[in-house]
Amino acid sequence: MKNKFLKIILPMLLLIVATFVIGPGCDSPTLTSPPASTIVEKAIVVDAATGDPFPEITDKDCVGNYITNGYFNTTVQSPDIQVDEDIIAATGWRRVWKKNPPFNVIGADLFSSGTSAMGTPPTPASGNYASMWVTNNSTDPIQYREAMFNRLHHFIKPEPVPVTYVLGFKTAKLNNTSQQVEISIYGVNYDDISPAILPLQPTTIVTPTNINLFGAANTVLLGTVMIPVGANNTWVNQNIAFTPNSKEYPVAGFNYILITRSDNEGKGMAYCAFDDFCLHKK
């Protein structure tokens, strides 16, 4: 399990000239691999009638939500049993990449209302939520590169008559930082039935780039959002809009949403909360 305390102090330590430098490849026992997750993801079984892998899951506050379990209400176990790397306990939220020692990061974290890995839980309370580190600094250690990966209810494809989609969600910074961070949202065409082959965990914060994790032909940048200075512990509404077209989007469309750090440099680092993902046609 990643040491949350070190994750809080490490960005500050990196700014201080010290005798020892903590970073990727360090032999310090505090940065060893977390234990393997015991959570078993719910299998992908596409409903023959609807083409939906999770037809039983709906979000009452977002009718027709393409995001599966966008409010994190359906879980295979309590969000509080495992503190770290447990986003896959929320049905529909998947592993982003294979474990790639030494750090073995598989995704983001999941918490119930009123709990948090650090700082003050976001307000107002809104039930279960996800959280992860977001850094736009290329020199930060690899364990700060985290992501969320959601299996949509249905493919989103370019249509003869262009259709605009709107994705709304909430964000909050939990570690009381004054730094702003930028997040990117991608559409990914990923064959999760057979063979289901995930990419290896990235080797650095910037390698490979986000667009190349699943291959440029299978990935499209849908938009970016900024979590601004001062947005600490309080939910801020975010949204992006996109219109699929045949030139930029995967030929067969996309069936996953990837949420992660932006590849744009020059911003900061923050531990961020996310909730209420609602994706629908405009």
Backbone as JSON, one array per atom type, in Angstrom:
{
  "sequence": "MKNKFLKIILPMLLLIVATFVIGPGCDSPTLTSPPASTIVEKAIVVDAATGDPFPEITDKDCVGNYITNGYFNTTVQSPDIQVDEDIIAATGWRRVWKKNPPFNVIGADLFSSGTSAMGTPPTPASGNYASMWVTNNSTDPIQYREAMFNRLHHFIKPEPVPVTYVLGFKTAKLNNTSQQVEISIYGVNYDDISPAILPLQPTTIVTPTNINLFGAANTVLLGTVMIPVGANNTWVNQNIAFTPNSKEYPVAGFNYILITRSDNEGKGMAYCAFDDFCLHKK",
  "N": [[0.84, -1.19, 0.0], [0.56, 2.19, -0.85], [2.23, 4.75, 0.92], [0.42, 7.11, 2.44], [1.11, 9.23, 4.06], [3.76, 9.81, 3.33], [3.26, 10.63, 0.76], [2.09, 13.07, 1.15], [4.12, 14.65, 2.3], [6.21, 14.39, 0.53], [6.17, 16.06, -1.86], [6.95, 18.49, -0.68], [9.45, 17.89, 0.36], [10.88, 17.52, -1.93], [11.47, 20.04, -2.68], [13.45, 20.92, -1.08], [16.89, 21.2, -0.43], [18.62, 18.45, 0.35], [20.32, 15.84, 2.15], [19.59, 13.31, 1.39], [17.7, 12.05, -1.35], [14.43, 11.37, -2.13], [12.88, 9.33, -4.44], [11.87, 7.9, -7.64], [12.99, 4.57, -7.95], [14.37, 4.53, -5.63], [15.8, 2.87, -2.81], [14.5, 2.89, -0.45], [12.5, 1.46, 2.12], [10.02, 2.53, 2.47], [8.87, 3.07, 0.08], [8.14, 0.77, -1.2], [6.43, -1.86, -3.02], [2.84, -1.82, -2.84], [0.69, -4.19, -1.15], [-0.84, -6.87, -3.0], [-4.05, -6.24, -4.41], [-7.06, -7.46, -2.96], [-9.5, -7.3, -3.99], [-12.08, -8.32, -6.13], [-12.86, -7.6, -9.34], [-16.06, -6.92, -10.81], [-17.17, -9.05, -13.32], [-17.04, -8.41, -16.88], [-19.84, -8.76, -18.66], [-21.61, -8.65, -21.41], [-24.88, -7.63, -21.99], [-27.04, -9.37, -24.06], [-29.34, -8.37, -25.26], [-29.37, -5.58, -24.93], [-26.77, -4.71, -25.21], [-25.42, -3.72, -23.1], [-23.08, -3.85, -20.48], [-23.67, -3.56, -17.8], [-26.55, -3.47, -17.12], [-28.19, -3.39, -14.92], [-27.47, -1.3, -13.32], [-28.21, 1.96, -12.5], [-28.26, 5.55, -12.41], [-30.06, 7.54, -10.47], [-30.06, 10.29, -10.4], [-29.11, 11.05, -12.8], [-30.45, 10.56, -15.55], [-30.24, 8.2, -18.13], [-27.49, 8.0, -18.08], [-24.33, 7.55, -19.48], [-22.01, 6.85, -18.19], [-21.04, 4.21, -16.13], [-22.27, 3.61, -12.97], [-21.77, 6.21, -11.98], [-21.99, 7.68, -9.67], [-20.86, 6.23, -7.74], [-22.3, 4.5, -6.09], [-22.81, 1.77, -6.12], [-21.15, -0.99, -4.96], [-18.72, -3.66, -4.58], [-17.68, -4.2, -2.18], [-17.3, -2.6, 1.05], [-16.22, 0.79, 0.84], [-14.41, 1.45, 2.78], [-12.95, -0.69, 3.7], [-10.52, -1.27, 2.44], [-7.96, 1.01, 2.22], [-6.46, 2.06, 0.15], [-5.92, 2.17, -3.41], [-8.38, 1.05, -4.28], [-10.4, 1.59, -6.11], [-11.58, -0.16, -7.86], [-13.47, -1.49, -6.43], [-15.83, -0.24, -6.82], [-18.44, -0.89, -8.88], [-18.08, -1.13, -12.37], [-15.98, 0.63, -12.54], [-12.7, 0.32, -13.49], [-9.52, -1.48, -13.54], [-6.71, 0.38, -14.62], [-4.23, -0.17, -15.73], [-1.76, -2.79, -16.04], [-0.02, -4.11, -13.19], [3.23, -2.93, -12.56], [6.09, -3.48, -11.31], [8.38, -1.28, -9.49], [6.19, -0.11, -8.07], [3.42, -0.64, -8.55], [0.82, 0.59, -8.98], [-2.61, 0.57, -9.4], [-4.79, 2.13, -9.84], [-7.22, 4.53, -8.73], [-8.49, 5.73, -5.52], [-11.13, 4.83, -3.2], [-13.71, 6.14, -1.21], [-16.03, 6.4, 1.55], [-18.74, 8.61, 2.4], [-17.71, 11.32, 4.42], [-15.26, 10.32, 5.13], [-11.68, 10.25, 4.54], [-8.46, 10.01, 2.96], [-6.67, 11.9, 3.65], [-6.51, 15.23, 5.02], [-9.57, 17.18, 5.06], [-12.73, 15.67, 4.54], [-14.57, 16.14, 1.48], [-17.04, 18.75, 1.18], [-20.42, 19.77, 0.4], [-21.33, 16.65, 2.02], [-21.66, 13.76, -0.05], [-22.12, 11.05, -0.33], [-20.48, 7.97, -1.41], [-17.24, 8.46, -2.88], [-14.57, 9.02, -5.27], [-10.95, 9.28, -5.26], [-7.73, 10.65, -6.07], [-4.21, 11.16, -6.8], [-3.13, 14.01, -8.59], [-0.83, 15.24, -10.77], [1.04, 17.67, -12.49], [3.67, 17.84, -12.93], [6.67, 16.95, -14.38], [8.8, 15.87, -13.05], [8.01, 14.47, -10.83], [7.71, 11.52, -8.72], [6.83, 8.23, -9.99], [4.69, 6.96, -8.63], [2.78, 8.84, -8.22], [1.3, 9.06, -10.45], [-1.79, 8.52, -11.22], [-5.06, 7.19, -12.07], [-8.46, 6.98, -13.36], [-10.79, 4.67, -14.7], [-13.49, 4.0, -16.6], [-16.05, 1.77, -17.56], [-18.28, 2.3, -20.03], [-21.88, 2.33, -20.33], [-22.74, 2.06, -22.95], [-21.3, 2.08, -26.27], [-19.91, 5.09, -27.59], [-20.2, 6.71, -30.57], [-19.18, 8.26, -33.68], [-21.8, 9.88, -35.46], [-24.06, 10.04, -38.31], [-25.53, 12.46, -38.33], [-24.18, 14.94, -36.49], [-23.81, 14.61, -32.95], [-23.87, 16.13, -29.81], [-22.27, 15.57, -26.71], [-22.42, 15.84, -23.15], [-20.38, 15.94, -20.33], [-20.57, 15.97, -16.94], [-19.27, 16.57, -13.65], [-17.97, 16.48, -10.25], [-15.34, 18.07, -8.41], [-12.76, 18.25, -5.89], [-10.07, 19.5, -3.92], [-8.1, 17.81, -1.53], [-5.86, 18.01, 0.08], [-5.26, 20.49, 1.03], [-3.76, 22.32, -0.57], [-2.34, 25.12, -2.26], [-1.97, 24.96, -4.89], [-2.88, 24.76, -8.35], [-4.29, 22.27, -10.5], [-4.38, 20.32, -13.53], [-6.67, 18.32, -15.31], [-7.21, 15.66, -17.59], [-9.6, 14.23, -19.82], [-10.34, 11.3, -21.5], [-11.61, 9.43, -24.31], [-11.71, 5.97, -24.8], [-11.19, 3.2, -26.86], [-11.47, 0.01, -26.01], [-10.9, -3.39, -25.97], [-12.42, -5.32, -23.87], [-13.28, -7.86, -23.55], [-12.25, -10.26, -25.0], [-9.13, -10.69, -26.49], [-8.44, -9.54, -23.19], [-6.32, -7.16, -22.68], [-4.43, -5.15, -20.8], [-2.49, -2.09, -20.75], [0.93, -1.86, -19.54], [1.73, -0.48, -16.31], [2.69, 2.92, -16.46], [6.14, 3.9, -16.97], [7.27, 6.24, -16.12], [6.27, 9.52, -14.9], [5.59, 10.84, -17.23], [5.86, 9.08, -19.37], [4.46, 6.31, -21.0], [2.86, 8.95, -22.98], [-0.48, 10.1, -22.23], [-2.21, 9.72, -24.42], [-1.05, 7.65, -25.72], [-1.25, 5.42, -24.11], [-3.2, 3.42, -24.58], [-2.88, 3.34, -27.23], [-2.76, 5.55, -29.96], [-4.63, 5.38, -32.04], [-6.79, 4.33, -30.79], [-7.7, 6.12, -28.96], [-9.02, 9.24, -27.81], [-8.79, 12.66, -27.0], [-11.09, 14.15, -24.98], [-11.49, 16.42, -23.48], [-10.25, 18.97, -21.18], [-9.99, 19.93, -17.73], [-9.65, 22.37, -15.14], [-8.63, 22.24, -11.79], [-8.99, 24.66, -9.6], [-6.91, 27.14, -7.89], [-7.43, 27.35, -4.42], [-9.67, 25.73, -4.28], [-10.28, 23.96, -2.06], [-11.33, 21.13, -0.27], [-13.99, 21.55, -0.81], [-16.69, 20.91, -2.93], [-16.52, 21.46, -6.42], [-18.23, 22.21, -9.35], [-17.75, 20.69, -12.52], [-17.48, 20.56, -16.11], [-17.48, 19.22, -19.43], [-17.87, 19.38, -22.99], [-18.4, 17.5, -25.96], [-18.25, 16.57, -29.42], [-18.52, 13.8, -31.25], [-16.6, 12.88, -34.11], [-15.72, 11.57, -37.34], [-13.08, 11.92, -38.06], [-11.28, 12.37, -35.93], [-11.9, 10.59, -33.91], [-11.83, 7.21, -32.54], [-12.33, 4.64, -34.94], [-14.38, 2.75, -34.46], [-15.65, 4.04, -32.43], [-15.82, 4.71, -28.85], [-15.66, 2.93, -25.73], [-14.89, 3.32, -23.15], [-14.1, 5.64, -20.52], [-11.37, 7.59, -19.62], [-9.89, 9.12, -16.91], [-7.47, 11.31, -15.85], [-4.22, 12.76, -14.98], [-3.34, 15.77, -16.72], [-1.28, 15.95, -19.63], [-0.11, 18.34, -19.98], [2.4, 20.51, -18.91], [3.7, 22.39, -16.04], [1.86, 23.04, -14.12], [0.6, 22.24, -10.84], [0.55, 19.99, -8.02], [-1.83, 17.86, -6.51], [-4.0, 16.16, -4.19], [-6.94, 14.8, -5.12], [-10.53, 14.8, -5.03], [-13.38, 13.13, -6.53], [-16.66, 13.01, -7.92], [-20.09, 12.15, -8.79], [-20.33, 11.65, -11.66], [-21.74, 12.33, -14.72], [-22.8, 11.59, -17.82], [-24.22, 12.42, -20.82], [-26.35, 12.77, -23.74], [-26.6, 15.97, -25.24]],
  "CA": [[0.0, 0.0, 0.0], [1.35, 3.42, -0.88], [2.22, 5.46, 2.18], [-0.23, 8.39, 2.21], [1.85, 10.28, 4.75], [4.89, 10.21, 2.49], [2.76, 11.33, -0.41], [1.82, 14.45, 1.52], [5.33, 15.42, 2.58], [7.22, 14.25, -0.51], [6.32, 17.25, -2.7], [7.68, 19.53, 0.03], [10.84, 17.46, 0.48], [11.55, 17.68, -3.21], [11.84, 21.44, -2.84], [14.49, 21.21, -0.1], [18.18, 20.57, -0.67], [18.82, 17.55, 1.48], [21.37, 14.85, 1.96], [19.01, 12.18, 0.67], [16.6, 12.4, -2.24], [13.49, 10.27, -2.31], [12.34, 9.38, -5.8], [11.74, 6.58, -8.28], [14.18, 3.75, -7.91], [15.0, 4.59, -4.31], [15.71, 1.6, -2.11], [13.83, 3.08, 0.84], [11.4, 0.52, 2.29], [8.74, 3.23, 2.51], [8.34, 3.19, -1.27], [8.02, -0.56, -1.78], [5.14, -2.13, -3.64], [1.73, -2.14, -1.96], [0.26, -5.58, -1.3], [-1.8, -7.09, -4.07], [-5.43, -6.01, -4.03], [-7.87, -8.66, -2.82], [-10.81, -7.0, -4.57], [-12.35, -8.97, -7.41], [-13.74, -6.77, -10.16], [-17.2, -7.6, -11.4], [-16.83, -9.42, -14.69], [-17.74, -7.78, -18.0], [-20.73, -9.66, -19.4], [-22.47, -7.76, -22.17], [-26.26, -8.09, -22.15], [-27.27, -9.62, -25.49], [-30.47, -7.58, -25.77], [-29.13, -4.13, -24.88], [-25.36, -4.39, -25.43], [-24.97, -3.04, -21.89], [-22.47, -4.8, -19.55], [-24.2, -3.37, -16.44], [-27.9, -2.9, -17.28], [-28.88, -3.28, -13.63], [-26.99, -0.13, -12.6], [-28.69, 3.25, -13.0], [-28.05, 6.68, -11.51], [-31.37, 8.23, -10.48], [-29.87, 11.73, -10.59], [-28.62, 11.29, -14.16], [-31.18, 9.63, -16.4], [-29.54, 7.92, -19.37], [-26.05, 8.18, -17.88], [-23.45, 6.61, -20.16], [-21.05, 6.38, -17.19], [-21.56, 3.17, -15.25], [-22.05, 3.85, -11.53], [-21.09, 7.5, -11.91], [-22.09, 8.25, -8.32], [-20.12, 5.28, -6.88], [-23.21, 3.95, -5.09], [-22.82, 0.3, -6.16], [-19.8, -1.5, -4.69], [-18.62, -5.08, -4.24], [-17.35, -4.22, -0.77], [-17.3, -1.27, 1.63], [-15.07, 1.61, 0.45], [-13.51, 1.69, 3.91], [-12.21, -1.89, 4.07], [-9.17, -1.08, 1.92], [-7.77, 2.45, 2.14], [-5.69, 2.49, -1.01], [-5.99, 1.41, -4.66], [-9.59, 0.23, -4.24], [-11.44, 2.11, -6.99], [-12.25, -1.27, -8.54], [-14.58, -1.96, -5.61], [-17.03, 0.38, -7.38], [-18.77, -1.6, -10.11], [-17.95, -0.34, -13.58], [-14.69, 1.33, -12.52], [-11.81, -0.78, -13.77], [-8.07, -1.28, -13.51], [-6.26, 1.18, -15.77], [-3.07, -0.82, -16.33], [-1.2, -3.91, -15.27], [1.01, -3.76, -12.22], [4.56, -2.87, -13.16], [6.94, -3.18, -10.17], [8.22, -1.55, -8.07], [5.16, 0.62, -7.33], [2.18, -1.38, -8.65], [-0.38, 1.4, -8.85], [-3.61, 0.05, -10.32], [-5.85, 3.09, -10.08], [-7.5, 5.54, -7.72], [-8.98, 5.28, -4.22], [-12.58, 4.96, -3.0], [-14.04, 6.44, 0.18], [-17.42, 6.68, 1.86], [-18.98, 9.98, 2.83], [-17.2, 11.68, 5.74], [-13.92, 9.77, 5.34], [-10.69, 10.7, 3.57], [-7.1, 9.56, 3.23], [-5.94, 13.04, 4.18], [-7.27, 16.47, 5.03], [-10.97, 17.16, 5.42], [-13.57, 15.14, 3.46], [-15.23, 17.23, 0.74], [-18.38, 19.16, 1.59], [-21.25, 18.96, 1.3], [-21.21, 15.2, 1.86], [-22.47, 13.3, -1.19], [-22.01, 9.6, -0.46], [-19.17, 7.48, -1.82], [-16.54, 9.25, -3.89], [-13.23, 8.55, -5.63], [-9.89, 10.29, -5.09], [-6.44, 10.24, -6.6], [-3.23, 12.21, -7.0], [-3.01, 14.62, -9.92], [0.36, 16.07, -10.84], [1.45, 18.15, -13.82], [5.12, 18.04, -12.85], [7.33, 15.8, -15.0], [9.86, 15.34, -12.18], [7.45, 13.77, -9.67], [7.84, 10.06, -8.77], [5.82, 7.53, -10.77], [3.52, 6.54, -7.87], [1.78, 9.91, -8.24], [0.52, 8.99, -11.69], [-2.97, 7.7, -10.97], [-6.1, 7.38, -13.07], [-9.73, 6.26, -13.23], [-11.13, 4.05, -15.98], [-14.88, 3.57, -16.45], [-16.7, 1.07, -18.67], [-19.55, 2.94, -20.33], [-23.01, 1.44, -20.61], [-22.81, 1.85, -24.4], [-20.31, 2.76, -27.1], [-20.2, 6.4, -28.16], [-19.62, 6.67, -31.91], [-19.59, 9.33, -34.6], [-23.08, 9.62, -36.1], [-24.24, 10.82, -39.55], [-25.87, 13.81, -37.87], [-23.37, 15.11, -35.28], [-24.48, 14.69, -31.65], [-23.0, 16.64, -28.75], [-22.41, 14.96, -25.39], [-21.95, 16.68, -22.03], [-19.94, 15.21, -19.15], [-20.48, 16.79, -15.74], [-18.8, 15.89, -12.44], [-17.53, 17.37, -9.19], [-13.98, 17.88, -7.93], [-12.31, 19.0, -4.71], [-8.73, 19.16, -3.45], [-8.21, 17.35, -0.15], [-4.62, 18.16, 0.87], [-5.09, 21.91, 1.4], [-2.69, 22.94, -1.32], [-2.69, 26.33, -3.01], [-1.62, 24.73, -6.29], [-3.91, 24.32, -9.27], [-3.9, 21.12, -11.31], [-5.19, 20.14, -14.74], [-7.09, 16.94, -15.54], [-7.65, 15.36, -18.94], [-10.58, 13.15, -19.96], [-10.17, 10.65, -22.8], [-12.42, 8.3, -24.71], [-10.82, 4.87, -25.17], [-11.75, 1.97, -27.39], [-10.7, -1.06, -25.37], [-11.53, -4.7, -26.04], [-12.33, -5.88, -22.53], [-13.87, -9.2, -23.52], [-11.22, -11.24, -25.34], [-8.36, -10.8, -25.24], [-8.42, -8.32, -22.38], [-4.9, -6.87, -22.44], [-4.2, -3.78, -20.34], [-1.1, -1.65, -20.85], [1.69, -1.86, -18.29], [1.79, 0.8, -15.62], [3.74, 3.77, -17.04], [7.45, 3.82, -16.33], [7.53, 7.55, -15.52], [5.11, 10.39, -14.88], [5.27, 11.34, -18.57], [6.09, 8.07, -20.4], [4.08, 6.99, -22.24], [1.86, 9.99, -22.85], [-1.82, 9.54, -22.05], [-2.82, 9.33, -25.69], [-0.4, 6.42, -26.18], [-1.43, 4.31, -23.18], [-3.96, 2.38, -25.27], [-2.65, 3.52, -28.65], [-3.37, 6.77, -30.46], [-5.78, 5.06, -32.88], [-7.89, 3.88, -29.92], [-7.87, 7.11, -27.9], [-9.28, 10.61, -28.22], [-8.91, 13.61, -25.9], [-12.42, 14.75, -24.98], [-11.42, 17.75, -22.9], [-9.48, 19.15, -19.96], [-10.57, 20.84, -16.73], [-8.71, 22.85, -14.14], [-9.06, 22.36, -10.4], [-8.32, 25.94, -9.38], [-6.36, 27.54, -6.6], [-8.43, 27.66, -3.42], [-10.8, 24.79, -4.29], [-9.93, 22.94, -1.07], [-12.32, 20.48, 0.59], [-15.35, 21.93, -1.2], [-16.98, 20.47, -4.28], [-16.64, 22.43, -7.52], [-18.81, 21.57, -10.53], [-16.96, 20.72, -13.74], [-18.14, 19.93, -17.25], [-16.91, 19.34, -20.77], [-18.77, 18.96, -24.05], [-17.67, 17.02, -27.13], [-19.07, 16.09, -30.53], [-17.73, 12.8, -31.98], [-16.51, 12.98, -35.56], [-15.01, 10.42, -37.91], [-11.68, 12.23, -38.32], [-10.44, 12.35, -34.73], [-12.32, 9.57, -32.95], [-11.62, 5.83, -32.97], [-13.26, 4.26, -36.01], [-15.54, 2.07, -33.88], [-16.1, 4.78, -31.26], [-15.14, 4.33, -27.61], [-16.5, 2.33, -24.69], [-14.33, 3.65, -21.83], [-13.66, 6.99, -20.2], [-10.16, 7.63, -18.81], [-9.7, 10.4, -16.21], [-6.12, 11.28, -15.29], [-3.47, 14.0, -15.07], [-3.08, 16.29, -18.04], [0.11, 15.92, -20.05], [0.4, 19.71, -20.0], [3.3, 20.76, -17.79], [3.75, 23.73, -15.47], [0.88, 23.25, -13.05], [1.08, 21.76, -9.56], [0.21, 18.65, -7.56], [-2.87, 17.86, -5.47], [-4.78, 14.94, -3.98], [-8.24, 15.33, -5.52], [-11.73, 13.97, -4.93], [-14.24, 13.17, -7.7], [-17.96, 12.37, -7.7], [-21.26, 12.52, -9.59], [-20.07, 11.65, -13.1], [-22.98, 12.23, -15.48], [-22.5, 11.76, -19.24], [-25.45, 12.24, -21.58], [-26.49, 13.58, -24.94], [-27.06, 17.31, -24.94]],
  "C": [[0.87, 1.24, 0.0], [1.19, 4.13, 0.44], [1.65, 6.86, 1.96], [0.52, 9.52, 2.9], [3.01, 10.77, 3.92], [4.41, 10.98, 1.27], [2.44, 12.78, -0.1], [3.11, 15.24, 1.64], [6.33, 15.39, 1.44], [7.32, 15.47, -1.42], [7.08, 18.37, -2.03], [9.16, 19.17, 0.14], [11.61, 17.66, -0.81], [12.01, 19.11, -3.45], [13.0, 21.83, -1.93], [15.77, 20.5, -0.49], [18.52, 19.74, 0.55], [19.92, 16.55, 1.15], [20.87, 13.67, 1.15], [17.85, 12.66, -0.17], [15.71, 11.19, -2.41], [12.88, 10.38, -3.68], [12.25, 7.99, -6.38], [13.07, 5.83, -8.23], [14.88, 3.76, -6.57], [14.79, 3.27, -3.59], [14.99, 1.71, -0.77], [12.64, 2.14, 0.98], [10.04, 1.21, 2.3], [8.12, 3.36, 1.13], [8.25, 1.83, -1.97], [6.61, -0.76, -2.3], [4.07, -2.36, -2.59], [1.33, -3.59, -2.14], [-0.78, -5.69, -2.41], [-3.23, -6.87, -3.57], [-6.19, -7.33, -3.96], [-9.25, -8.47, -3.43], [-10.94, -7.7, -5.91], [-13.32, -8.1, -8.19], [-14.91, -7.59, -10.7], [-16.92, -7.84, -12.87], [-17.65, -8.64, -15.71], [-18.53, -8.84, -18.74], [-21.75, -8.78, -20.1], [-23.86, -8.38, -22.35], [-26.59, -8.2, -23.65], [-28.36, -8.73, -26.07], [-30.13, -6.09, -25.88], [-27.7, -3.73, -25.23], [-24.72, -3.71, -24.24], [-24.34, -4.06, -20.93], [-23.03, -4.7, -18.13], [-25.61, -2.77, -16.51], [-28.63, -2.69, -15.96], [-28.5, -2.01, -12.86], [-27.5, 1.15, -13.27], [-28.39, 4.32, -11.95], [-29.3, 7.55, -11.57], [-31.24, 9.73, -10.73], [-29.32, 12.07, -11.96], [-29.26, 10.25, -15.08], [-30.44, 9.45, -17.73], [-28.04, 8.09, -19.28], [-25.25, 7.12, -18.63], [-22.38, 6.07, -19.2], [-21.71, 5.32, -16.32], [-21.23, 3.52, -13.81], [-21.31, 5.18, -11.3], [-21.1, 8.16, -10.55], [-21.47, 7.32, -7.28], [-21.01, 4.63, -5.81], [-23.19, 2.43, -5.02], [-21.39, -0.22, -6.01], [-19.84, -2.99, -4.35], [-18.17, -5.26, -2.79], [-17.33, -2.79, -0.26], [-16.07, -0.49, 1.17], [-14.03, 1.76, 1.54], [-12.73, 0.45, 4.35], [-10.76, -1.76, 3.65], [-8.99, 0.4, 1.65], [-7.24, 2.9, 0.79], [-5.94, 1.59, -2.21], [-7.25, 0.55, -4.75], [-10.72, 0.76, -5.11], [-12.22, 0.99, -7.67], [-13.33, -1.91, -7.68], [-15.9, -1.35, -6.07], [-17.31, -0.25, -8.75], [-18.71, -0.66, -11.31], [-16.66, 0.44, -13.67], [-13.61, 0.27, -12.51], [-10.35, -0.45, -13.5], [-7.66, -0.52, -14.76], [-5.11, 0.5, -16.49], [-2.61, -1.98, -15.46], [-0.19, -3.38, -14.26], [2.39, -3.88, -12.87], [5.54, -2.48, -12.05], [7.99, -2.13, -10.51], [6.98, -0.96, -7.41], [3.75, 0.04, -7.44], [0.92, -0.56, -8.37], [-1.41, 0.9, -9.85], [-4.72, 1.05, -10.59], [-6.0, 4.06, -8.93], [-8.04, 4.89, -6.44], [-10.49, 5.52, -4.12], [-12.86, 5.16, -1.52], [-15.54, 6.65, 0.34], [-17.53, 8.12, 2.37], [-18.43, 10.22, 4.23], [-15.84, 11.1, 6.04], [-12.98, 10.27, 4.25], [-9.33, 10.17, 3.96], [-6.28, 10.67, 3.86], [-6.83, 14.26, 4.17], [-8.71, 16.26, 5.47], [-11.79, 16.6, 4.27], [-14.3, 16.28, 2.77], [-16.64, 17.49, 1.25], [-19.09, 19.86, 0.42], [-21.1, 17.48, 1.01], [-22.15, 14.72, 0.75], [-22.37, 11.8, -1.39], [-20.61, 9.18, -0.86], [-18.56, 8.39, -2.88], [-15.17, 8.65, -4.15], [-12.22, 9.67, -5.38], [-8.59, 9.73, -5.64], [-5.51, 11.44, -6.66], [-3.28, 12.71, -8.44], [-1.78, 15.52, -9.88], [0.66, 16.44, -12.29], [2.93, 18.47, -13.84], [5.83, 16.8, -13.37], [8.38, 15.17, -14.11], [9.32, 14.56, -10.99], [7.59, 12.25, -9.84], [6.62, 9.4, -9.41], [4.57, 7.18, -9.96], [2.46, 7.63, -7.77], [0.99, 9.94, -9.53], [-0.62, 8.0, -11.47], [-4.05, 8.04, -11.99], [-7.36, 6.62, -12.69], [-10.18, 5.85, -14.62], [-12.52, 3.46, -15.86], [-15.41, 2.93, -17.73], [-18.07, 1.69, -18.89], [-20.65, 1.89, -20.53], [-23.07, 1.09, -22.09], [-21.66, 2.57, -25.09], [-20.82, 4.15, -27.49], [-19.45, 6.48, -29.48], [-20.01, 7.92, -32.69], [-20.89, 8.93, -35.29], [-23.23, 10.48, -37.35], [-24.63, 12.27, -39.28], [-25.15, 14.03, -36.54], [-24.21, 15.3, -34.01], [-23.48, 15.16, -30.61], [-23.32, 15.95, -27.43], [-21.85, 15.91, -24.34], [-21.58, 15.76, -20.87], [-19.8, 16.19, -17.99], [-20.0, 15.95, -14.58], [-18.34, 16.93, -11.43], [-16.09, 17.04, -8.8], [-13.74, 18.69, -6.66], [-10.89, 18.57, -4.39], [-8.81, 18.86, -1.96], [-6.97, 17.64, 0.7], [-4.25, 19.62, 1.1], [-3.9, 22.57, 0.71], [-3.21, 24.18, -2.05], [-2.42, 26.16, -4.5], [-2.85, 24.33, -7.11], [-3.38, 23.15, -10.09], [-4.87, 20.98, -12.48], [-5.43, 18.65, -14.98], [-7.52, 16.8, -16.99], [-8.61, 14.18, -18.93], [-10.48, 12.61, -21.39], [-11.27, 9.62, -23.04], [-11.5, 7.22, -25.23], [-11.62, 3.7, -25.72], [-10.89, 0.82, -26.88], [-11.48, -2.37, -25.41], [-11.36, -5.4, -24.7], [-12.93, -7.28, -22.43], [-12.81, -10.26, -23.8], [-10.46, -10.78, -26.58], [-8.35, -9.48, -24.49], [-6.97, -8.05, -21.96], [-4.74, -5.41, -22.06], [-2.75, -3.39, -20.59], [-0.39, -1.81, -19.51], [1.6, -0.49, -17.63], [2.92, 1.63, -16.22], [5.04, 3.71, -16.25], [7.87, 5.14, -15.7], [6.24, 8.35, -15.5], [4.66, 10.74, -16.3], [5.4, 10.3, -19.68], [5.31, 6.79, -20.08], [3.1, 8.12, -21.98], [0.48, 9.34, -22.72], [-2.41, 9.0, -23.34], [-2.24, 8.01, -26.2], [-0.53, 5.25, -25.21], [-2.12, 3.13, -23.87], [-3.8, 2.47, -26.78], [-3.43, 4.71, -29.18], [-4.61, 6.5, -31.32], [-7.01, 4.68, -32.06], [-8.3, 4.94, -28.91], [-8.13, 8.49, -28.47], [-9.4, 11.48, -26.96], [-10.27, 14.3, -26.01], [-12.41, 16.16, -24.41], [-10.54, 17.77, -21.66], [-10.22, 20.1, -19.03], [-9.48, 21.21, -15.73], [-9.36, 22.79, -12.76], [-8.3, 23.57, -9.85], [-7.7, 26.11, -8.0], [-7.52, 27.84, -5.65], [-9.6, 26.71, -3.36], [-10.53, 23.64, -3.32], [-11.14, 22.47, -0.28], [-13.77, 20.85, 0.28], [-15.58, 21.55, -2.66], [-17.11, 21.63, -5.25], [-17.19, 21.68, -8.73], [-17.92, 21.78, -11.76], [-17.79, 20.15, -14.89], [-17.34, 20.16, -18.53], [-17.98, 18.92, -21.76], [-17.93, 18.52, -25.25], [-18.65, 16.48, -28.17], [-18.25, 15.1, -31.35], [-17.76, 13.04, -33.49], [-15.6, 11.87, -36.08], [-13.52, 10.68, -38.11], [-10.79, 12.01, -37.09], [-10.74, 11.19, -33.79], [-11.98, 8.18, -33.45], [-12.71, 5.41, -33.95], [-14.53, 3.63, -35.45], [-16.13, 2.81, -32.69], [-15.32, 4.38, -30.02], [-16.13, 3.83, -26.58], [-15.97, 2.55, -23.28], [-14.04, 5.14, -21.74], [-12.44, 6.88, -19.28], [-10.02, 9.03, -18.23], [-8.35, 10.37, -15.53], [-5.48, 12.66, -15.37], [-3.39, 14.46, -16.52], [-1.6, 16.15, -18.36], [0.73, 17.31, -20.13], [1.21, 19.98, -18.74], [3.08, 22.16, -17.21], [2.7, 24.03, -14.43], [1.46, 22.64, -11.77], [0.75, 20.3, -9.3], [-0.84, 18.75, -6.47], [-3.51, 16.48, -5.39], [-6.25, 15.35, -4.11], [-9.36, 14.3, -5.39], [-12.6, 14.18, -6.16], [-15.57, 12.49, -7.37], [-18.96, 12.84, -8.76], [-20.94, 12.67, -11.08], [-21.37, 11.4, -13.85], [-22.68, 12.57, -16.94], [-23.76, 11.45, -20.04], [-25.44, 13.07, -22.85], [-27.08, 14.92, -24.57], [-28.5, 17.51, -25.4]]
}
